[in-house]
Amino acid sequence: MLIRSARCEDRNDFARLLLISAPYFPLLWGRKIGPVLGQLFCCRNNLFSFENTIFAEIEGRNAGMLLGYDFATRRTRNLRTGIALFYRLGPRMLKHFRTLLKLNATIGRLAPDEYYLSNLAVYPRYRRQGIGEKLLRAAEAHARNRGCSRVVLDVEKENHPALPQAPRSG
């Protein structure tokens, strides 16, 4: 298994994996969000950029990805990302503007010393092979290199495999 920085050529896998980790995106932004995410992925200086993504590769095929960034990146690229989405999606974004503002206010609140794991996804056929854990370890190393002392993420309460497990007795 190879853990590596993303490249623009990963755009289709990025979009598919991001939608696995955030299946509500098409509800918010419409069915065409996949290609839009692929476009944003290949552009620098937005939160969906390849610059913020790492991939796990097995036998030359992408198996999973992690999208993450630090406080400074979030602060400087958040508005730019919103503008880029509006430019590509147009007025349909306006009907969900209030929801997007609420999401932005509650998801991914960061302190200056924190690194945010936005999305982590592994294709179903590659699950239970330790790929997610290796991606997390790589993100932790990246966070330390950026001077972050904590790594944070939000997990949907229905995502049982991603929730911390209670210690077993006995």
Rosetta constraint file for C-alpha pairs under 8 A:
AtomPair CA 1 CA 56 HARMONIC 6.74 0.50
AtomPair CA 1 CA 57 HARMONIC 5.70 0.50
AtomPair CA 1 CA 58 HARMONIC 4.88 0.50
AtomPair CA 1 CA 59 HARMONIC 7.28 0.50
AtomPair CA 2 CA 56 HARMONIC 5.66 0.50
AtomPair CA 2 CA 57 HARMONIC 5.02 0.50
AtomPair CA 2 CA 58 HARMONIC 6.50 0.50
AtomPair CA 3 CA 54 HARMONIC 6.96 0.50
AtomPair CA 3 CA 55 HARMONIC 5.71 0.50
AtomPair CA 3 CA 56 HARMONIC 4.56 0.50
AtomPair CA 3 CA 57 HARMONIC 6.32 0.50
AtomPair CA 3 CA 134 HARMONIC 7.60 0.50
AtomPair CA 3 CA 135 HARMONIC 7.03 0.50
AtomPair CA 3 CA 138 HARMONIC 7.52 0.50
AtomPair CA 4 CA 54 HARMONIC 5.61 0.50
AtomPair CA 4 CA 55 HARMONIC 5.44 0.50
AtomPair CA 4 CA 56 HARMONIC 6.54 0.50
AtomPair CA 4 CA 57 HARMONIC 7.73 0.50
AtomPair CA 5 CA 50 HARMONIC 7.78 0.50
AtomPair CA 5 CA 51 HARMONIC 7.75 0.50
AtomPair CA 5 CA 53 HARMONIC 6.40 0.50
AtomPair CA 5 CA 54 HARMONIC 4.52 0.50
AtomPair CA 5 CA 55 HARMONIC 6.22 0.50
AtomPair CA 6 CA 10 HARMONIC 6.55 0.50
AtomPair CA 6 CA 50 HARMONIC 5.23 0.50
AtomPair CA 6 CA 51 HARMONIC 7.00 0.50
AtomPair CA 6 CA 53 HARMONIC 5.50 0.50
AtomPair CA 6 CA 54 HARMONIC 5.09 0.50
AtomPair CA 6 CA 55 HARMONIC 5.92 0.50
AtomPair CA 7 CA 11 HARMONIC 7.72 0.50
AtomPair CA 7 CA 42 HARMONIC 7.79 0.50
AtomPair CA 7 CA 50 HARMONIC 6.00 0.50
AtomPair CA 8 CA 41 HARMONIC 6.88 0.50
AtomPair CA 8 CA 42 HARMONIC 4.92 0.50
AtomPair CA 8 CA 50 HARMONIC 6.48 0.50
AtomPair CA 10 CA 14 HARMONIC 5.97 0.50
AtomPair CA 11 CA 15 HARMONIC 6.21 0.50
AtomPair CA 11 CA 37 HARMONIC 7.90 0.50
AtomPair CA 11 CA 38 HARMONIC 4.72 0.50
AtomPair CA 11 CA 39 HARMONIC 7.44 0.50
AtomPair CA 11 CA 41 HARMONIC 6.11 0.50
AtomPair CA 11 CA 42 HARMONIC 6.84 0.50
AtomPair CA 12 CA 16 HARMONIC 6.25 0.50
AtomPair CA 12 CA 35 HARMONIC 7.86 0.50
AtomPair CA 12 CA 38 HARMONIC 6.05 0.50
AtomPair CA 13 CA 17 HARMONIC 5.89 0.50
AtomPair CA 13 CA 62 HARMONIC 7.05 0.50
AtomPair CA 14 CA 18 HARMONIC 5.85 0.50
AtomPair CA 14 CA 37 HARMONIC 7.92 0.50
AtomPair CA 14 CA 38 HARMONIC 6.89 0.50
AtomPair CA 14 CA 41 HARMONIC 7.59 0.50
AtomPair CA 14 CA 65 HARMONIC 7.09 0.50
AtomPair CA 15 CA 19 HARMONIC 6.19 0.50
AtomPair CA 15 CA 34 HARMONIC 5.31 0.50
AtomPair CA 15 CA 35 HARMONIC 7.16 0.50
AtomPair CA 15 CA 37 HARMONIC 5.64 0.50
AtomPair CA 15 CA 38 HARMONIC 5.55 0.50
AtomPair CA 16 CA 20 HARMONIC 6.35 0.50
AtomPair CA 16 CA 34 HARMONIC 7.02 0.50
AtomPair CA 17 CA 21 HARMONIC 6.37 0.50
AtomPair CA 17 CA 64 HARMONIC 6.99 0.50
AtomPair CA 17 CA 65 HARMONIC 6.94 0.50
AtomPair CA 17 CA 120 HARMONIC 7.97 0.50
AtomPair CA 17 CA 121 HARMONIC 5.55 0.50
AtomPair CA 17 CA 122 HARMONIC 6.86 0.50
AtomPair CA 17 CA 123 HARMONIC 6.99 0.50
AtomPair CA 18 CA 22 HARMONIC 5.95 0.50
AtomPair CA 18 CA 119 HARMONIC 6.65 0.50
AtomPair CA 18 CA 120 HARMONIC 7.57 0.50
AtomPair CA 18 CA 121 HARMONIC 6.80 0.50
AtomPair CA 19 CA 23 HARMONIC 5.01 0.50
AtomPair CA 19 CA 24 HARMONIC 7.80 0.50
AtomPair CA 19 CA 25 HARMONIC 6.80 0.50
AtomPair CA 19 CA 34 HARMONIC 7.47 0.50
AtomPair CA 20 CA 121 HARMONIC 6.48 0.50
AtomPair CA 21 CA 119 HARMONIC 6.09 0.50
AtomPair CA 21 CA 120 HARMONIC 6.29 0.50
AtomPair CA 21 CA 121 HARMONIC 5.46 0.50
AtomPair CA 22 CA 119 HARMONIC 7.61 0.50
AtomPair CA 24 CA 28 HARMONIC 6.47 0.50
AtomPair CA 25 CA 29 HARMONIC 5.89 0.50
AtomPair CA 25 CA 30 HARMONIC 7.41 0.50
AtomPair CA 25 CA 33 HARMONIC 7.19 0.50
AtomPair CA 26 CA 30 HARMONIC 4.46 0.50
AtomPair CA 26 CA 31 HARMONIC 5.07 0.50
AtomPair CA 26 CA 32 HARMONIC 7.43 0.50
AtomPair CA 26 CA 33 HARMONIC 6.09 0.50
AtomPair CA 27 CA 31 HARMONIC 7.65 0.50
AtomPair CA 28 CA 93 HARMONIC 7.81 0.50
AtomPair CA 28 CA 96 HARMONIC 6.49 0.50
AtomPair CA 29 CA 33 HARMONIC 6.05 0.50
AtomPair CA 29 CA 89 HARMONIC 7.39 0.50
AtomPair CA 29 CA 92 HARMONIC 7.09 0.50
AtomPair CA 29 CA 93 HARMONIC 6.38 0.50
AtomPair CA 29 CA 96 HARMONIC 7.95 0.50
AtomPair CA 30 CA 92 HARMONIC 7.99 0.50
AtomPair CA 32 CA 36 HARMONIC 6.70 0.50
AtomPair CA 33 CA 37 HARMONIC 6.00 0.50
AtomPair CA 34 CA 38 HARMONIC 6.35 0.50
AtomPair CA 35 CA 39 HARMONIC 6.28 0.50
AtomPair CA 36 CA 40 HARMONIC 6.24 0.50
AtomPair CA 36 CA 85 HARMONIC 7.71 0.50
AtomPair CA 36 CA 88 HARMONIC 6.79 0.50
AtomPair CA 36 CA 89 HARMONIC 7.88 0.50
AtomPair CA 37 CA 41 HARMONIC 5.97 0.50
AtomPair CA 37 CA 48 HARMONIC 7.03 0.50
AtomPair CA 38 CA 42 HARMONIC 6.66 0.50
AtomPair CA 39 CA 43 HARMONIC 6.79 0.50
AtomPair CA 40 CA 44 HARMONIC 7.90 0.50
AtomPair CA 40 CA 46 HARMONIC 7.19 0.50
AtomPair CA 40 CA 48 HARMONIC 5.96 0.50
AtomPair CA 40 CA 49 HARMONIC 5.98 0.50
AtomPair CA 40 CA 84 HARMONIC 7.61 0.50
AtomPair CA 41 CA 48 HARMONIC 5.24 0.50
AtomPair CA 41 CA 49 HARMONIC 4.03 0.50
AtomPair CA 41 CA 50 HARMONIC 5.15 0.50
AtomPair CA 42 CA 49 HARMONIC 6.08 0.50
AtomPair CA 42 CA 50 HARMONIC 6.15 0.50
AtomPair CA 43 CA 49 HARMONIC 5.83 0.50
AtomPair CA 43 CA 50 HARMONIC 7.51 0.50
AtomPair CA 44 CA 49 HARMONIC 5.67 0.50
AtomPair CA 44 CA 50 HARMONIC 7.36 0.50
AtomPair CA 44 CA 51 HARMONIC 6.73 0.50
AtomPair CA 45 CA 49 HARMONIC 6.66 0.50
AtomPair CA 45 CA 51 HARMONIC 7.78 0.50
AtomPair CA 45 CA 77 HARMONIC 6.04 0.50
AtomPair CA 45 CA 80 HARMONIC 7.60 0.50
AtomPair CA 46 CA 77 HARMONIC 5.09 0.50
AtomPair CA 46 CA 78 HARMONIC 6.99 0.50
AtomPair CA 46 CA 80 HARMONIC 6.14 0.50
AtomPair CA 46 CA 81 HARMONIC 4.91 0.50
AtomPair CA 47 CA 52 HARMONIC 6.93 0.50
AtomPair CA 47 CA 69 HARMONIC 7.67 0.50
AtomPair CA 47 CA 73 HARMONIC 7.68 0.50
AtomPair CA 47 CA 74 HARMONIC 6.94 0.50
AtomPair CA 47 CA 77 HARMONIC 6.05 0.50
AtomPair CA 47 CA 78 HARMONIC 6.57 0.50
AtomPair CA 47 CA 81 HARMONIC 6.06 0.50
AtomPair CA 48 CA 52 HARMONIC 6.98 0.50
AtomPair CA 48 CA 53 HARMONIC 7.98 0.50
AtomPair CA 48 CA 67 HARMONIC 7.49 0.50
AtomPair CA 48 CA 81 HARMONIC 7.60 0.50
AtomPair CA 49 CA 53 HARMONIC 7.01 0.50
AtomPair CA 50 CA 54 HARMONIC 7.78 0.50
AtomPair CA 52 CA 67 HARMONIC 5.62 0.50
AtomPair CA 52 CA 68 HARMONIC 5.50 0.50
AtomPair CA 52 CA 69 HARMONIC 5.90 0.50
AtomPair CA 53 CA 65 HARMONIC 6.86 0.50
AtomPair CA 53 CA 66 HARMONIC 5.59 0.50
AtomPair CA 53 CA 67 HARMONIC 4.45 0.50
AtomPair CA 53 CA 68 HARMONIC 6.42 0.50
AtomPair CA 54 CA 65 HARMONIC 5.59 0.50
AtomPair CA 54 CA 66 HARMONIC 5.38 0.50
AtomPair CA 54 CA 67 HARMONIC 6.67 0.50
AtomPair CA 54 CA 135 HARMONIC 7.39 0.50
AtomPair CA 55 CA 62 HARMONIC 6.64 0.50
AtomPair CA 55 CA 63 HARMONIC 7.45 0.50
AtomPair CA 55 CA 64 HARMONIC 5.75 0.50
AtomPair CA 55 CA 65 HARMONIC 4.31 0.50
AtomPair CA 55 CA 66 HARMONIC 6.52 0.50
AtomPair CA 55 CA 135 HARMONIC 7.46 0.50
AtomPair CA 56 CA 62 HARMONIC 5.94 0.50
AtomPair CA 56 CA 63 HARMONIC 5.54 0.50
AtomPair CA 56 CA 64 HARMONIC 5.12 0.50
AtomPair CA 56 CA 65 HARMONIC 6.03 0.50
AtomPair CA 56 CA 131 HARMONIC 6.77 0.50
AtomPair CA 56 CA 135 HARMONIC 6.86 0.50
AtomPair CA 57 CA 61 HARMONIC 5.24 0.50
AtomPair CA 57 CA 62 HARMONIC 4.42 0.50
AtomPair CA 57 CA 63 HARMONIC 5.38 0.50
AtomPair CA 57 CA 64 HARMONIC 7.20 0.50
AtomPair CA 58 CA 62 HARMONIC 6.42 0.50
AtomPair CA 58 CA 63 HARMONIC 6.27 0.50
AtomPair CA 63 CA 122 HARMONIC 5.81 0.50
AtomPair CA 63 CA 123 HARMONIC 5.71 0.50
AtomPair CA 63 CA 126 HARMONIC 6.09 0.50
AtomPair CA 63 CA 131 HARMONIC 7.81 0.50
AtomPair CA 64 CA 120 HARMONIC 7.54 0.50
AtomPair CA 64 CA 121 HARMONIC 5.48 0.50
AtomPair CA 64 CA 122 HARMONIC 3.96 0.50
AtomPair CA 64 CA 123 HARMONIC 5.99 0.50
AtomPair CA 64 CA 126 HARMONIC 7.96 0.50
AtomPair CA 64 CA 131 HARMONIC 7.03 0.50
AtomPair CA 64 CA 132 HARMONIC 7.43 0.50
AtomPair CA 65 CA 119 HARMONIC 7.95 0.50
AtomPair CA 65 CA 120 HARMONIC 5.83 0.50
AtomPair CA 65 CA 121 HARMONIC 5.64 0.50
AtomPair CA 65 CA 122 HARMONIC 6.55 0.50
AtomPair CA 65 CA 135 HARMONIC 7.16 0.50
AtomPair CA 66 CA 117 HARMONIC 7.30 0.50
AtomPair CA 66 CA 118 HARMONIC 7.64 0.50
AtomPair CA 66 CA 119 HARMONIC 5.66 0.50
AtomPair CA 66 CA 120 HARMONIC 4.41 0.50
AtomPair CA 66 CA 121 HARMONIC 6.65 0.50
AtomPair CA 66 CA 135 HARMONIC 6.40 0.50
AtomPair CA 66 CA 136 HARMONIC 7.71 0.50
AtomPair CA 66 CA 139 HARMONIC 7.77 0.50
AtomPair CA 67 CA 117 HARMONIC 6.17 0.50
AtomPair CA 67 CA 118 HARMONIC 5.47 0.50
AtomPair CA 67 CA 119 HARMONIC 5.07 0.50
AtomPair CA 67 CA 120 HARMONIC 6.44 0.50
AtomPair CA 68 CA 115 HARMONIC 7.04 0.50
AtomPair CA 68 CA 116 HARMONIC 5.40 0.50
AtomPair CA 68 CA 117 HARMONIC 4.34 0.50
AtomPair CA 68 CA 118 HARMONIC 5.18 0.50
AtomPair CA 68 CA 119 HARMONIC 7.00 0.50
AtomPair CA 68 CA 139 HARMONIC 7.37 0.50
AtomPair CA 69 CA 73 HARMONIC 6.01 0.50
AtomPair CA 69 CA 74 HARMONIC 6.58 0.50
AtomPair CA 69 CA 115 HARMONIC 5.61 0.50
AtomPair CA 69 CA 116 HARMONIC 5.41 0.50
AtomPair CA 69 CA 117 HARMONIC 6.81 0.50
AtomPair CA 69 CA 118 HARMONIC 7.67 0.50
AtomPair CA 70 CA 74 HARMONIC 6.26 0.50
AtomPair CA 70 CA 110 HARMONIC 8.00 0.50
AtomPair CA 70 CA 112 HARMONIC 7.83 0.50
AtomPair CA 70 CA 113 HARMONIC 7.77 0.50
AtomPair CA 70 CA 114 HARMONIC 6.05 0.50
AtomPair CA 70 CA 115 HARMONIC 4.20 0.50
AtomPair CA 70 CA 116 HARMONIC 5.96 0.50
AtomPair CA 70 CA 143 HARMONIC 7.27 0.50
AtomPair CA 70 CA 146 HARMONIC 7.65 0.50
AtomPair CA 70 CA 148 HARMONIC 7.44 0.50
AtomPair CA 71 CA 75 HARMONIC 6.08 0.50
AtomPair CA 71 CA 110 HARMONIC 5.85 0.50
AtomPair CA 71 CA 111 HARMONIC 6.47 0.50
AtomPair CA 71 CA 112 HARMONIC 5.24 0.50
AtomPair CA 71 CA 113 HARMONIC 6.99 0.50
AtomPair CA 71 CA 114 HARMONIC 6.14 0.50
AtomPair CA 71 CA 115 HARMONIC 6.41 0.50
AtomPair CA 71 CA 116 HARMONIC 7.65 0.50
AtomPair CA 72 CA 76 HARMONIC 6.13 0.50
AtomPair CA 72 CA 112 HARMONIC 7.17 0.50
AtomPair CA 73 CA 77 HARMONIC 5.80 0.50
AtomPair CA 73 CA 78 HARMONIC 7.92 0.50
AtomPair CA 74 CA 78 HARMONIC 5.42 0.50
AtomPair CA 76 CA 80 HARMONIC 7.66 0.50
AtomPair CA 77 CA 81 HARMONIC 6.00 0.50
AtomPair CA 78 CA 82 HARMONIC 6.44 0.50
AtomPair CA 79 CA 83 HARMONIC 6.22 0.50
AtomPair CA 80 CA 84 HARMONIC 6.13 0.50
AtomPair CA 81 CA 85 HARMONIC 6.18 0.50
AtomPair CA 82 CA 86 HARMONIC 6.17 0.50
AtomPair CA 83 CA 87 HARMONIC 6.06 0.50
AtomPair CA 84 CA 88 HARMONIC 6.30 0.50
AtomPair CA 85 CA 89 HARMONIC 5.81 0.50
AtomPair CA 85 CA 90 HARMONIC 7.76 0.50
AtomPair CA 86 CA 90 HARMONIC 4.99 0.50
AtomPair CA 86 CA 91 HARMONIC 7.30 0.50
AtomPair CA 86 CA 93 HARMONIC 6.31 0.50
AtomPair CA 89 CA 93 HARMONIC 6.43 0.50
AtomPair CA 90 CA 94 HARMONIC 7.91 0.50
AtomPair CA 91 CA 95 HARMONIC 7.46 0.50
AtomPair CA 92 CA 96 HARMONIC 7.47 0.50
AtomPair CA 93 CA 97 HARMONIC 6.13 0.50
AtomPair CA 96 CA 100 HARMONIC 6.13 0.50
AtomPair CA 97 CA 101 HARMONIC 6.19 0.50
AtomPair CA 98 CA 102 HARMONIC 6.35 0.50
AtomPair CA 99 CA 103 HARMONIC 6.17 0.50
AtomPair CA 100 CA 104 HARMONIC 6.03 0.50
AtomPair CA 101 CA 105 HARMONIC 6.17 0.50
AtomPair CA 102 CA 106 HARMONIC 6.26 0.50
AtomPair CA 103 CA 107 HARMONIC 5.59 0.50
AtomPair CA 104 CA 108 HARMONIC 7.41 0.50
AtomPair CA 105 CA 109 HARMONIC 7.13 0.50
AtomPair CA 107 CA 154 HARMONIC 6.95 0.50
AtomPair CA 108 CA 116 HARMONIC 6.40 0.50
AtomPair CA 108 CA 118 HARMONIC 7.31 0.50
AtomPair CA 108 CA 152 HARMONIC 7.89 0.50
AtomPair CA 108 CA 153 HARMONIC 7.00 0.50
AtomPair CA 108 CA 154 HARMONIC 7.05 0.50
AtomPair CA 110 CA 114 HARMONIC 5.87 0.50
AtomPair CA 110 CA 115 HARMONIC 7.42 0.50
AtomPair CA 110 CA 116 HARMONIC 7.11 0.50
AtomPair CA 112 CA 148 HARMONIC 7.89 0.50
AtomPair CA 113 CA 147 HARMONIC 6.94 0.50
AtomPair CA 113 CA 148 HARMONIC 4.55 0.50
AtomPair CA 113 CA 149 HARMONIC 5.61 0.50
AtomPair CA 113 CA 150 HARMONIC 6.60 0.50
AtomPair CA 114 CA 143 HARMONIC 7.90 0.50
AtomPair CA 114 CA 148 HARMONIC 5.17 0.50
AtomPair CA 114 CA 149 HARMONIC 6.16 0.50
AtomPair CA 114 CA 150 HARMONIC 4.86 0.50
AtomPair CA 114 CA 151 HARMONIC 5.70 0.50
AtomPair CA 114 CA 152 HARMONIC 6.87 0.50
AtomPair CA 115 CA 143 HARMONIC 5.82 0.50
AtomPair CA 115 CA 148 HARMONIC 6.09 0.50
AtomPair CA 115 CA 149 HARMONIC 7.97 0.50
AtomPair CA 115 CA 150 HARMONIC 6.25 0.50
AtomPair CA 115 CA 151 HARMONIC 4.74 0.50
AtomPair CA 115 CA 152 HARMONIC 6.18 0.50
AtomPair CA 116 CA 151 HARMONIC 5.92 0.50
AtomPair CA 116 CA 152 HARMONIC 5.03 0.50
AtomPair CA 116 CA 153 HARMONIC 5.77 0.50
AtomPair CA 117 CA 139 HARMONIC 7.93 0.50
AtomPair CA 117 CA 151 HARMONIC 7.09 0.50
AtomPair CA 117 CA 152 HARMONIC 6.11 0.50
AtomPair CA 117 CA 153 HARMONIC 4.98 0.50
AtomPair CA 117 CA 154 HARMONIC 7.83 0.50
AtomPair CA 118 CA 153 HARMONIC 6.51 0.50
AtomPair CA 118 CA 154 HARMONIC 7.61 0.50
AtomPair CA 120 CA 132 HARMONIC 7.29 0.50
AtomPair CA 121 CA 132 HARMONIC 7.39 0.50
AtomPair CA 122 CA 126 HARMONIC 6.49 0.50
AtomPair CA 122 CA 127 HARMONIC 6.18 0.50
AtomPair CA 122 CA 131 HARMONIC 7.24 0.50
AtomPair CA 122 CA 132 HARMONIC 6.82 0.50
AtomPair CA 123 CA 127 HARMONIC 6.59 0.50
AtomPair CA 126 CA 131 HARMONIC 7.64 0.50
AtomPair CA 127 CA 131 HARMONIC 7.11 0.50
AtomPair CA 130 CA 134 HARMONIC 6.28 0.50
AtomPair CA 131 CA 135 HARMONIC 6.19 0.50
AtomPair CA 132 CA 136 HARMONIC 6.14 0.50
AtomPair CA 133 CA 137 HARMONIC 6.21 0.50
AtomPair CA 134 CA 138 HARMONIC 6.22 0.50
AtomPair CA 135 CA 139 HARMONIC 6.19 0.50
AtomPair CA 136 CA 140 HARMONIC 6.14 0.50
AtomPair CA 137 CA 141 HARMONIC 6.30 0.50
AtomPair CA 138 CA 142 HARMONIC 6.22 0.50
AtomPair CA 139 CA 143 HARMONIC 6.04 0.50
AtomPair CA 140 CA 144 HARMONIC 6.24 0.50
AtomPair CA 140 CA 151 HARMONIC 6.78 0.50
AtomPair CA 141 CA 145 HARMONIC 6.23 0.50
AtomPair CA 142 CA 146 HARMONIC 6.33 0.50
AtomPair CA 143 CA 147 HARMONIC 6.44 0.50
AtomPair CA 143 CA 148 HARMONIC 5.19 0.50
AtomPair CA 143 CA 149 HARMONIC 7.52 0.50
AtomPair CA 143 CA 150 HARMONIC 7.79 0.50
AtomPair CA 143 CA 151 HARMONIC 7.14 0.50
AtomPair CA 144 CA 148 HARMONIC 5.20 0.50
AtomPair CA 144 CA 149 HARMONIC 6.57 0.50
AtomPair CA 155 CA 159 HARMONIC 6.76 0.50
AtomPair CA 155 CA 162 HARMONIC 6.84 0.50
AtomPair CA 155 CA 163 HARMONIC 6.94 0.50
AtomPair CA 157 CA 163 HARMONIC 7.47 0.50
AtomPair CA 159 CA 163 HARMONIC 6.65 0.50
